[in-house]
Amino acid sequence: MHKPSLTILLAVAVSTAGCTSMAKVGIGPNPAEAGTRTISDRLTDSQLAQAIRRDIYRDIPSARDARIVVVSFYQAVLIVGEAQTEEMKQAVSNAARNYKDVVIVHNEMTVGPNRTLGQRLSDDLLERKAGINLFAADNLRSEQARVVAVNGTVYLMGKLTQRETDRAIQRIQALDGVTRIIKIVDVLPETSTT
């Protein structure tokens, strides 16, 4: 698969500029902070999710009537929504796995009819509340996490320390409407404060 030219331009900009100054603005990695999410990471994830979604709707005709959400965070792909059949759900997984940049695919689609607009709006509200709750939390790098809500289930994605993961789960559990939390988290080592 070809990467769009914007990613190439960013890579050239990073390689020609000083790493220290680029790290401070979030484009290059900062060696002092393991797991820092860069602009390049964000672009890669956004482009990956769009490409997978495009391929699903182009190559799987039955998916055009389904509600499918594709999220990529650190190249871990989460797929949620509804599939009419188990075969369609598997075909959607296969479409995501065709990309060499995909690290892992979590297909959490349910097999059954599409959810109503009211149910989707309720999910959107819960997702926004969870995101705001994480952003407002002390001792939690919220830019390292992403939440997706479907039918009361909140998926926590990211690269966090165990302490940050526990803190995020605690914050999400406190929200009304959360029935369960699924972690899709790479646990980073704790940094020393000496």
Rosetta constraint file for C-alpha pairs under 8 A:
AtomPair CA 1 CA 99 HARMONIC 7.29 0.50
AtomPair CA 3 CA 7 HARMONIC 6.78 0.50
AtomPair CA 3 CA 8 HARMONIC 7.51 0.50
AtomPair CA 4 CA 8 HARMONIC 7.08 0.50
AtomPair CA 5 CA 9 HARMONIC 6.13 0.50
AtomPair CA 6 CA 10 HARMONIC 6.23 0.50
AtomPair CA 7 CA 11 HARMONIC 6.18 0.50
AtomPair CA 7 CA 40 HARMONIC 6.78 0.50
AtomPair CA 7 CA 43 HARMONIC 7.09 0.50
AtomPair CA 7 CA 44 HARMONIC 7.44 0.50
AtomPair CA 8 CA 12 HARMONIC 6.19 0.50
AtomPair CA 9 CA 13 HARMONIC 6.09 0.50
AtomPair CA 10 CA 14 HARMONIC 6.08 0.50
AtomPair CA 10 CA 40 HARMONIC 6.97 0.50
AtomPair CA 11 CA 15 HARMONIC 6.16 0.50
AtomPair CA 11 CA 40 HARMONIC 7.87 0.50
AtomPair CA 12 CA 16 HARMONIC 6.11 0.50
AtomPair CA 13 CA 17 HARMONIC 6.02 0.50
AtomPair CA 14 CA 18 HARMONIC 7.45 0.50
AtomPair CA 14 CA 19 HARMONIC 6.95 0.50
AtomPair CA 14 CA 22 HARMONIC 6.84 0.50
AtomPair CA 14 CA 27 HARMONIC 7.15 0.50
AtomPair CA 14 CA 28 HARMONIC 6.43 0.50
AtomPair CA 15 CA 19 HARMONIC 7.78 0.50
AtomPair CA 17 CA 21 HARMONIC 7.72 0.50
AtomPair CA 17 CA 22 HARMONIC 6.98 0.50
AtomPair CA 18 CA 22 HARMONIC 6.37 0.50
AtomPair CA 19 CA 23 HARMONIC 5.93 0.50
AtomPair CA 19 CA 28 HARMONIC 6.20 0.50
AtomPair CA 19 CA 29 HARMONIC 7.73 0.50
AtomPair CA 20 CA 24 HARMONIC 6.54 0.50
AtomPair CA 20 CA 28 HARMONIC 7.88 0.50
AtomPair CA 20 CA 30 HARMONIC 7.33 0.50
AtomPair CA 21 CA 25 HARMONIC 6.93 0.50
AtomPair CA 22 CA 26 HARMONIC 6.39 0.50
AtomPair CA 22 CA 27 HARMONIC 5.33 0.50
AtomPair CA 22 CA 28 HARMONIC 5.14 0.50
AtomPair CA 22 CA 29 HARMONIC 7.99 0.50
AtomPair CA 23 CA 27 HARMONIC 5.60 0.50
AtomPair CA 23 CA 28 HARMONIC 4.29 0.50
AtomPair CA 23 CA 29 HARMONIC 5.31 0.50
AtomPair CA 23 CA 30 HARMONIC 5.10 0.50
AtomPair CA 24 CA 28 HARMONIC 7.80 0.50
AtomPair CA 24 CA 30 HARMONIC 7.43 0.50
AtomPair CA 26 CA 36 HARMONIC 8.00 0.50
AtomPair CA 26 CA 37 HARMONIC 7.45 0.50
AtomPair CA 26 CA 38 HARMONIC 5.10 0.50
AtomPair CA 26 CA 39 HARMONIC 6.22 0.50
AtomPair CA 27 CA 38 HARMONIC 5.04 0.50
AtomPair CA 27 CA 39 HARMONIC 5.14 0.50
AtomPair CA 27 CA 40 HARMONIC 6.44 0.50
AtomPair CA 28 CA 38 HARMONIC 6.34 0.50
AtomPair CA 29 CA 33 HARMONIC 7.86 0.50
AtomPair CA 29 CA 36 HARMONIC 6.53 0.50
AtomPair CA 29 CA 37 HARMONIC 7.97 0.50
AtomPair CA 29 CA 38 HARMONIC 6.78 0.50
AtomPair CA 30 CA 34 HARMONIC 7.43 0.50
AtomPair CA 30 CA 36 HARMONIC 7.10 0.50
AtomPair CA 34 CA 188 HARMONIC 7.49 0.50
AtomPair CA 35 CA 144 HARMONIC 7.55 0.50
AtomPair CA 35 CA 159 HARMONIC 6.17 0.50
AtomPair CA 35 CA 160 HARMONIC 7.68 0.50
AtomPair CA 35 CA 188 HARMONIC 7.41 0.50
AtomPair CA 36 CA 144 HARMONIC 7.00 0.50
AtomPair CA 37 CA 41 HARMONIC 6.05 0.50
AtomPair CA 37 CA 42 HARMONIC 7.18 0.50
AtomPair CA 37 CA 143 HARMONIC 7.06 0.50
AtomPair CA 37 CA 144 HARMONIC 6.26 0.50
AtomPair CA 38 CA 42 HARMONIC 6.41 0.50
AtomPair CA 39 CA 43 HARMONIC 6.19 0.50
AtomPair CA 40 CA 44 HARMONIC 6.08 0.50
AtomPair CA 41 CA 45 HARMONIC 6.18 0.50
AtomPair CA 41 CA 74 HARMONIC 6.62 0.50
AtomPair CA 42 CA 46 HARMONIC 6.10 0.50
AtomPair CA 42 CA 73 HARMONIC 7.79 0.50
AtomPair CA 42 CA 74 HARMONIC 7.96 0.50
AtomPair CA 43 CA 47 HARMONIC 6.02 0.50
AtomPair CA 44 CA 48 HARMONIC 5.93 0.50
AtomPair CA 44 CA 75 HARMONIC 7.71 0.50
AtomPair CA 45 CA 49 HARMONIC 6.11 0.50
AtomPair CA 45 CA 71 HARMONIC 7.88 0.50
AtomPair CA 45 CA 72 HARMONIC 4.99 0.50
AtomPair CA 45 CA 73 HARMONIC 5.77 0.50
AtomPair CA 45 CA 74 HARMONIC 6.53 0.50
AtomPair CA 45 CA 75 HARMONIC 5.90 0.50
AtomPair CA 46 CA 50 HARMONIC 6.26 0.50
AtomPair CA 46 CA 72 HARMONIC 6.83 0.50
AtomPair CA 47 CA 51 HARMONIC 6.06 0.50
AtomPair CA 48 CA 52 HARMONIC 6.16 0.50
AtomPair CA 48 CA 72 HARMONIC 6.78 0.50
AtomPair CA 48 CA 75 HARMONIC 7.68 0.50
AtomPair CA 48 CA 101 HARMONIC 7.87 0.50
AtomPair CA 49 CA 53 HARMONIC 6.12 0.50
AtomPair CA 49 CA 70 HARMONIC 5.64 0.50
AtomPair CA 49 CA 71 HARMONIC 5.71 0.50
AtomPair CA 49 CA 72 HARMONIC 5.51 0.50
AtomPair CA 49 CA 77 HARMONIC 7.62 0.50
AtomPair CA 50 CA 54 HARMONIC 6.07 0.50
AtomPair CA 50 CA 70 HARMONIC 7.82 0.50
AtomPair CA 51 CA 55 HARMONIC 6.18 0.50
AtomPair CA 52 CA 56 HARMONIC 6.14 0.50
AtomPair CA 52 CA 70 HARMONIC 7.42 0.50
AtomPair CA 52 CA 95 HARMONIC 6.70 0.50
AtomPair CA 52 CA 96 HARMONIC 5.63 0.50
AtomPair CA 53 CA 57 HARMONIC 6.33 0.50
AtomPair CA 53 CA 68 HARMONIC 7.99 0.50
AtomPair CA 53 CA 69 HARMONIC 7.79 0.50
AtomPair CA 53 CA 70 HARMONIC 6.38 0.50
AtomPair CA 54 CA 58 HARMONIC 6.03 0.50
AtomPair CA 55 CA 59 HARMONIC 5.68 0.50
AtomPair CA 55 CA 60 HARMONIC 7.89 0.50
AtomPair CA 55 CA 95 HARMONIC 6.77 0.50
AtomPair CA 56 CA 60 HARMONIC 5.54 0.50
AtomPair CA 56 CA 63 HARMONIC 6.84 0.50
AtomPair CA 56 CA 92 HARMONIC 6.13 0.50
AtomPair CA 56 CA 95 HARMONIC 6.23 0.50
AtomPair CA 57 CA 61 HARMONIC 6.52 0.50
AtomPair CA 57 CA 63 HARMONIC 5.75 0.50
AtomPair CA 57 CA 64 HARMONIC 5.52 0.50
AtomPair CA 60 CA 64 HARMONIC 7.44 0.50
AtomPair CA 60 CA 88 HARMONIC 7.64 0.50
AtomPair CA 60 CA 91 HARMONIC 7.38 0.50
AtomPair CA 60 CA 92 HARMONIC 7.72 0.50
AtomPair CA 62 CA 66 HARMONIC 7.25 0.50
AtomPair CA 62 CA 84 HARMONIC 7.86 0.50
AtomPair CA 62 CA 88 HARMONIC 7.28 0.50
AtomPair CA 63 CA 67 HARMONIC 7.73 0.50
AtomPair CA 63 CA 68 HARMONIC 7.78 0.50
AtomPair CA 63 CA 83 HARMONIC 7.29 0.50
AtomPair CA 63 CA 88 HARMONIC 7.23 0.50
AtomPair CA 66 CA 81 HARMONIC 7.61 0.50
AtomPair CA 66 CA 82 HARMONIC 6.03 0.50
AtomPair CA 66 CA 83 HARMONIC 6.05 0.50
AtomPair CA 66 CA 84 HARMONIC 7.25 0.50
AtomPair CA 66 CA 114 HARMONIC 6.48 0.50
AtomPair CA 67 CA 81 HARMONIC 5.35 0.50
AtomPair CA 67 CA 82 HARMONIC 5.72 0.50
AtomPair CA 67 CA 83 HARMONIC 7.68 0.50
AtomPair CA 67 CA 114 HARMONIC 6.41 0.50
AtomPair CA 68 CA 79 HARMONIC 6.96 0.50
AtomPair CA 68 CA 80 HARMONIC 5.93 0.50
AtomPair CA 68 CA 81 HARMONIC 4.59 0.50
AtomPair CA 68 CA 82 HARMONIC 6.40 0.50
AtomPair CA 68 CA 83 HARMONIC 7.91 0.50
AtomPair CA 68 CA 109 HARMONIC 7.86 0.50
AtomPair CA 69 CA 79 HARMONIC 5.68 0.50
AtomPair CA 69 CA 80 HARMONIC 5.25 0.50
AtomPair CA 69 CA 81 HARMONIC 5.94 0.50
AtomPair CA 70 CA 77 HARMONIC 6.91 0.50
AtomPair CA 70 CA 78 HARMONIC 5.89 0.50
AtomPair CA 70 CA 79 HARMONIC 4.70 0.50
AtomPair CA 70 CA 80 HARMONIC 6.72 0.50
AtomPair CA 71 CA 77 HARMONIC 5.62 0.50
AtomPair CA 71 CA 78 HARMONIC 5.14 0.50
AtomPair CA 71 CA 79 HARMONIC 6.43 0.50
AtomPair CA 72 CA 76 HARMONIC 5.48 0.50
AtomPair CA 72 CA 77 HARMONIC 4.41 0.50
AtomPair CA 72 CA 78 HARMONIC 6.33 0.50
AtomPair CA 73 CA 77 HARMONIC 6.62 0.50
AtomPair CA 73 CA 146 HARMONIC 7.31 0.50
AtomPair CA 73 CA 157 HARMONIC 6.82 0.50
AtomPair CA 73 CA 158 HARMONIC 6.65 0.50
AtomPair CA 74 CA 158 HARMONIC 7.14 0.50
AtomPair CA 75 CA 101 HARMONIC 6.60 0.50
AtomPair CA 75 CA 102 HARMONIC 5.16 0.50
AtomPair CA 75 CA 103 HARMONIC 5.53 0.50
AtomPair CA 75 CA 104 HARMONIC 7.33 0.50
AtomPair CA 76 CA 102 HARMONIC 6.22 0.50
AtomPair CA 76 CA 103 HARMONIC 5.37 0.50
AtomPair CA 76 CA 104 HARMONIC 4.99 0.50
AtomPair CA 76 CA 105 HARMONIC 6.15 0.50
AtomPair CA 76 CA 106 HARMONIC 7.69 0.50
AtomPair CA 77 CA 96 HARMONIC 7.65 0.50
AtomPair CA 77 CA 102 HARMONIC 6.84 0.50
AtomPair CA 77 CA 103 HARMONIC 7.64 0.50
AtomPair CA 77 CA 104 HARMONIC 6.15 0.50
AtomPair CA 77 CA 105 HARMONIC 4.78 0.50
AtomPair CA 77 CA 106 HARMONIC 6.04 0.50
AtomPair CA 78 CA 105 HARMONIC 6.07 0.50
AtomPair CA 78 CA 106 HARMONIC 4.78 0.50
AtomPair CA 78 CA 107 HARMONIC 5.99 0.50
AtomPair CA 78 CA 108 HARMONIC 7.19 0.50
AtomPair CA 79 CA 105 HARMONIC 7.61 0.50
AtomPair CA 79 CA 106 HARMONIC 6.21 0.50
AtomPair CA 79 CA 107 HARMONIC 4.78 0.50
AtomPair CA 79 CA 108 HARMONIC 5.79 0.50
AtomPair CA 79 CA 109 HARMONIC 6.35 0.50
AtomPair CA 80 CA 107 HARMONIC 6.49 0.50
AtomPair CA 80 CA 108 HARMONIC 5.05 0.50
AtomPair CA 80 CA 109 HARMONIC 4.49 0.50
AtomPair CA 80 CA 110 HARMONIC 7.57 0.50
AtomPair CA 80 CA 150 HARMONIC 7.47 0.50
AtomPair CA 81 CA 108 HARMONIC 7.48 0.50
AtomPair CA 81 CA 109 HARMONIC 4.85 0.50
AtomPair CA 81 CA 110 HARMONIC 6.41 0.50
AtomPair CA 81 CA 114 HARMONIC 7.69 0.50
AtomPair CA 81 CA 150 HARMONIC 7.74 0.50
AtomPair CA 82 CA 109 HARMONIC 5.28 0.50
AtomPair CA 82 CA 110 HARMONIC 4.95 0.50
AtomPair CA 82 CA 111 HARMONIC 5.71 0.50
AtomPair CA 82 CA 112 HARMONIC 6.11 0.50
AtomPair CA 82 CA 113 HARMONIC 6.57 0.50
AtomPair CA 82 CA 114 HARMONIC 5.58 0.50
AtomPair CA 82 CA 115 HARMONIC 7.52 0.50
AtomPair CA 83 CA 88 HARMONIC 6.10 0.50
AtomPair CA 83 CA 89 HARMONIC 5.65 0.50
AtomPair CA 83 CA 109 HARMONIC 6.42 0.50
AtomPair CA 83 CA 110 HARMONIC 6.11 0.50
AtomPair CA 83 CA 111 HARMONIC 4.77 0.50
AtomPair CA 83 CA 112 HARMONIC 6.04 0.50
AtomPair CA 83 CA 113 HARMONIC 7.38 0.50
AtomPair CA 83 CA 114 HARMONIC 7.77 0.50
AtomPair CA 84 CA 88 HARMONIC 6.77 0.50
AtomPair CA 84 CA 89 HARMONIC 7.94 0.50
AtomPair CA 84 CA 111 HARMONIC 5.56 0.50
AtomPair CA 84 CA 112 HARMONIC 5.27 0.50
AtomPair CA 84 CA 113 HARMONIC 6.38 0.50
AtomPair CA 85 CA 89 HARMONIC 6.49 0.50
AtomPair CA 85 CA 111 HARMONIC 5.70 0.50
AtomPair CA 85 CA 112 HARMONIC 7.17 0.50
AtomPair CA 86 CA 90 HARMONIC 6.30 0.50
AtomPair CA 86 CA 111 HARMONIC 6.29 0.50
AtomPair CA 87 CA 91 HARMONIC 6.17 0.50
AtomPair CA 88 CA 92 HARMONIC 6.19 0.50
AtomPair CA 89 CA 93 HARMONIC 6.48 0.50
AtomPair CA 89 CA 107 HARMONIC 7.75 0.50
AtomPair CA 89 CA 109 HARMONIC 6.78 0.50
AtomPair CA 89 CA 111 HARMONIC 7.44 0.50
AtomPair CA 90 CA 94 HARMONIC 6.24 0.50
AtomPair CA 91 CA 95 HARMONIC 6.23 0.50
AtomPair CA 92 CA 96 HARMONIC 6.55 0.50
AtomPair CA 93 CA 97 HARMONIC 6.27 0.50
AtomPair CA 93 CA 105 HARMONIC 6.95 0.50
AtomPair CA 93 CA 107 HARMONIC 6.29 0.50
AtomPair CA 94 CA 98 HARMONIC 6.34 0.50
AtomPair CA 95 CA 99 HARMONIC 7.84 0.50
AtomPair CA 96 CA 102 HARMONIC 7.38 0.50
AtomPair CA 96 CA 105 HARMONIC 6.94 0.50
AtomPair CA 97 CA 102 HARMONIC 6.57 0.50
AtomPair CA 97 CA 104 HARMONIC 7.75 0.50
AtomPair CA 97 CA 105 HARMONIC 6.82 0.50
AtomPair CA 115 CA 119 HARMONIC 6.19 0.50
AtomPair CA 115 CA 120 HARMONIC 6.79 0.50
AtomPair CA 116 CA 120 HARMONIC 6.37 0.50
AtomPair CA 117 CA 121 HARMONIC 6.12 0.50
AtomPair CA 118 CA 122 HARMONIC 6.20 0.50
AtomPair CA 119 CA 123 HARMONIC 6.34 0.50
AtomPair CA 119 CA 151 HARMONIC 7.11 0.50
AtomPair CA 120 CA 124 HARMONIC 6.22 0.50
AtomPair CA 120 CA 150 HARMONIC 7.67 0.50
AtomPair CA 120 CA 151 HARMONIC 7.93 0.50
AtomPair CA 121 CA 125 HARMONIC 6.21 0.50
AtomPair CA 122 CA 126 HARMONIC 6.26 0.50
AtomPair CA 123 CA 127 HARMONIC 6.03 0.50
AtomPair CA 123 CA 149 HARMONIC 5.36 0.50
AtomPair CA 123 CA 150 HARMONIC 5.44 0.50
AtomPair CA 123 CA 151 HARMONIC 6.18 0.50
AtomPair CA 123 CA 152 HARMONIC 6.97 0.50
AtomPair CA 124 CA 128 HARMONIC 6.16 0.50
AtomPair CA 124 CA 149 HARMONIC 6.96 0.50
AtomPair CA 125 CA 129 HARMONIC 6.17 0.50
AtomPair CA 126 CA 130 HARMONIC 6.10 0.50
AtomPair CA 126 CA 149 HARMONIC 6.43 0.50
AtomPair CA 126 CA 152 HARMONIC 7.80 0.50
AtomPair CA 126 CA 177 HARMONIC 7.13 0.50
AtomPair CA 126 CA 178 HARMONIC 7.83 0.50
AtomPair CA 127 CA 131 HARMONIC 6.16 0.50
AtomPair CA 127 CA 147 HARMONIC 6.39 0.50
AtomPair CA 127 CA 148 HARMONIC 5.73 0.50
AtomPair CA 127 CA 149 HARMONIC 5.06 0.50
AtomPair CA 127 CA 154 HARMONIC 7.49 0.50
AtomPair CA 128 CA 132 HARMONIC 6.14 0.50
AtomPair CA 129 CA 133 HARMONIC 5.98 0.50
AtomPair CA 129 CA 175 HARMONIC 7.78 0.50
AtomPair CA 130 CA 134 HARMONIC 6.21 0.50
AtomPair CA 130 CA 147 HARMONIC 6.91 0.50
AtomPair CA 130 CA 171 HARMONIC 7.78 0.50
AtomPair CA 130 CA 172 HARMONIC 5.87 0.50
AtomPair CA 130 CA 175 HARMONIC 7.35 0.50
AtomPair CA 131 CA 135 HARMONIC 6.16 0.50
AtomPair CA 131 CA 146 HARMONIC 7.35 0.50
AtomPair CA 131 CA 147 HARMONIC 6.36 0.50
AtomPair CA 132 CA 136 HARMONIC 6.17 0.50
AtomPair CA 133 CA 137 HARMONIC 6.34 0.50
AtomPair CA 133 CA 171 HARMONIC 6.52 0.50
AtomPair CA 133 CA 172 HARMONIC 7.32 0.50
AtomPair CA 134 CA 140 HARMONIC 7.29 0.50
AtomPair CA 134 CA 142 HARMONIC 5.69 0.50
AtomPair CA 134 CA 168 HARMONIC 6.28 0.50
AtomPair CA 134 CA 171 HARMONIC 6.79 0.50
AtomPair CA 134 CA 172 HARMONIC 7.75 0.50
AtomPair CA 135 CA 140 HARMONIC 7.85 0.50
AtomPair CA 135 CA 141 HARMONIC 7.78 0.50
AtomPair CA 135 CA 142 HARMONIC 5.16 0.50
AtomPair CA 135 CA 143 HARMONIC 7.86 0.50
AtomPair CA 137 CA 142 HARMONIC 7.87 0.50
AtomPair CA 137 CA 168 HARMONIC 7.98 0.50
AtomPair CA 137 CA 171 HARMONIC 7.71 0.50
AtomPair CA 139 CA 164 HARMONIC 6.98 0.50
AtomPair CA 140 CA 164 HARMONIC 5.33 0.50
AtomPair CA 140 CA 167 HARMONIC 7.15 0.50
AtomPair CA 140 CA 168 HARMONIC 7.32 0.50
AtomPair CA 141 CA 145 HARMONIC 7.45 0.50
AtomPair CA 141 CA 160 HARMONIC 7.80 0.50
AtomPair CA 141 CA 164 HARMONIC 7.57 0.50
AtomPair CA 142 CA 146 HARMONIC 7.74 0.50
AtomPair CA 144 CA 158 HARMONIC 5.49 0.50
AtomPair CA 144 CA 159 HARMONIC 5.71 0.50
AtomPair CA 144 CA 160 HARMONIC 6.52 0.50
AtomPair CA 145 CA 156 HARMONIC 6.84 0.50
AtomPair CA 145 CA 157 HARMONIC 5.51 0.50
AtomPair CA 145 CA 158 HARMONIC 4.32 0.50
AtomPair CA 145 CA 159 HARMONIC 6.67 0.50
AtomPair CA 145 CA 160 HARMONIC 7.36 0.50
AtomPair CA 146 CA 156 HARMONIC 5.99 0.50
AtomPair CA 146 CA 157 HARMONIC 5.05 0.50
AtomPair CA 146 CA 158 HARMONIC 6.15 0.50
AtomPair CA 147 CA 154 HARMONIC 6.50 0.50
AtomPair CA 147 CA 155 HARMONIC 5.49 0.50
AtomPair CA 147 CA 156 HARMONIC 4.84 0.50
AtomPair CA 147 CA 157 HARMONIC 6.18 0.50
AtomPair CA 148 CA 154 HARMONIC 5.65 0.50
AtomPair CA 148 CA 155 HARMONIC 5.13 0.50
AtomPair CA 148 CA 156 HARMONIC 6.91 0.50
AtomPair CA 149 CA 153 HARMONIC 5.55 0.50
AtomPair CA 149 CA 154 HARMONIC 4.39 0.50
AtomPair CA 149 CA 155 HARMONIC 6.25 0.50
AtomPair CA 150 CA 154 HARMONIC 6.54 0.50
AtomPair CA 152 CA 177 HARMONIC 5.71 0.50
AtomPair CA 152 CA 178 HARMONIC 4.76 0.50
AtomPair CA 152 CA 179 HARMONIC 5.00 0.50
AtomPair CA 152 CA 180 HARMONIC 6.73 0.50
AtomPair CA 153 CA 178 HARMONIC 6.08 0.50
AtomPair CA 153 CA 179 HARMONIC 5.68 0.50
AtomPair CA 153 CA 180 HARMONIC 4.87 0.50
AtomPair CA 153 CA 181 HARMONIC 5.67 0.50
AtomPair CA 153 CA 182 HARMONIC 7.27 0.50
AtomPair CA 154 CA 172 HARMONIC 7.95 0.50
AtomPair CA 154 CA 178 HARMONIC 6.79 0.50
AtomPair CA 154 CA 179 HARMONIC 7.98 0.50
AtomPair CA 154 CA 180 HARMONIC 6.38 0.50
AtomPair CA 154 CA 181 HARMONIC 4.83 0.50
AtomPair CA 154 CA 182 HARMONIC 6.29 0.50
AtomPair CA 155 CA 181 HARMONIC 5.82 0.50
AtomPair CA 155 CA 182 HARMONIC 4.79 0.50
AtomPair CA 155 CA 183 HARMONIC 5.96 0.50
AtomPair CA 155 CA 184 HARMONIC 6.99 0.50
AtomPair CA 156 CA 181 HARMONIC 7.09 0.50
AtomPair CA 156 CA 182 HARMONIC 6.16 0.50
AtomPair CA 156 CA 183 HARMONIC 4.91 0.50
AtomPair CA 156 CA 184 HARMONIC 5.81 0.50
AtomPair CA 156 CA 185 HARMONIC 6.95 0.50
AtomPair CA 157 CA 183 HARMONIC 6.32 0.50
AtomPair CA 157 CA 184 HARMONIC 4.66 0.50
AtomPair CA 157 CA 185 HARMONIC 5.23 0.50
AtomPair CA 158 CA 184 HARMONIC 6.70 0.50
AtomPair CA 158 CA 185 HARMONIC 4.87 0.50
AtomPair CA 158 CA 186 HARMONIC 6.34 0.50
AtomPair CA 159 CA 185 HARMONIC 5.57 0.50
AtomPair CA 159 CA 186 HARMONIC 4.73 0.50
AtomPair CA 159 CA 187 HARMONIC 5.94 0.50
AtomPair CA 159 CA 188 HARMONIC 6.43 0.50
AtomPair CA 160 CA 164 HARMONIC 5.66 0.50
AtomPair CA 160 CA 165 HARMONIC 5.85 0.50
AtomPair CA 160 CA 185 HARMONIC 6.80 0.50
AtomPair CA 160 CA 186 HARMONIC 6.46 0.50
AtomPair CA 160 CA 187 HARMONIC 5.28 0.50
AtomPair CA 160 CA 188 HARMONIC 5.50 0.50
AtomPair CA 161 CA 165 HARMONIC 6.12 0.50
AtomPair CA 161 CA 187 HARMONIC 5.08 0.50
AtomPair CA 161 CA 188 HARMONIC 4.50 0.50
AtomPair CA 161 CA 189 HARMONIC 5.81 0.50
AtomPair CA 161 CA 190 HARMONIC 5.76 0.50
AtomPair CA 162 CA 166 HARMONIC 6.12 0.50
AtomPair CA 162 CA 187 HARMONIC 5.86 0.50
AtomPair CA 162 CA 188 HARMONIC 7.05 0.50
AtomPair CA 162 CA 189 HARMONIC 7.67 0.50
AtomPair CA 162 CA 190 HARMONIC 7.54 0.50
AtomPair CA 163 CA 167 HARMONIC 6.16 0.50
AtomPair CA 163 CA 190 HARMONIC 7.92 0.50
AtomPair CA 164 CA 168 HARMONIC 6.04 0.50
AtomPair CA 165 CA 169 HARMONIC 6.19 0.50
AtomPair CA 165 CA 185 HARMONIC 7.77 0.50
AtomPair CA 165 CA 187 HARMONIC 7.80 0.50
AtomPair CA 166 CA 170 HARMONIC 6.13 0.50
AtomPair CA 167 CA 171 HARMONIC 6.26 0.50
AtomPair CA 168 CA 172 HARMONIC 6.17 0.50
AtomPair CA 169 CA 173 HARMONIC 5.96 0.50
AtomPair CA 169 CA 181 HARMONIC 7.49 0.50
AtomPair CA 170 CA 174 HARMONIC 6.51 0.50
AtomPair CA 171 CA 175 HARMONIC 7.26 0.50
AtomPair CA 172 CA 178 HARMONIC 7.48 0.50
AtomPair CA 172 CA 181 HARMONIC 7.97 0.50
AtomPair CA 173 CA 178 HARMONIC 6.52 0.50
AtomPair CA 173 CA 181 HARMONIC 7.82 0.50
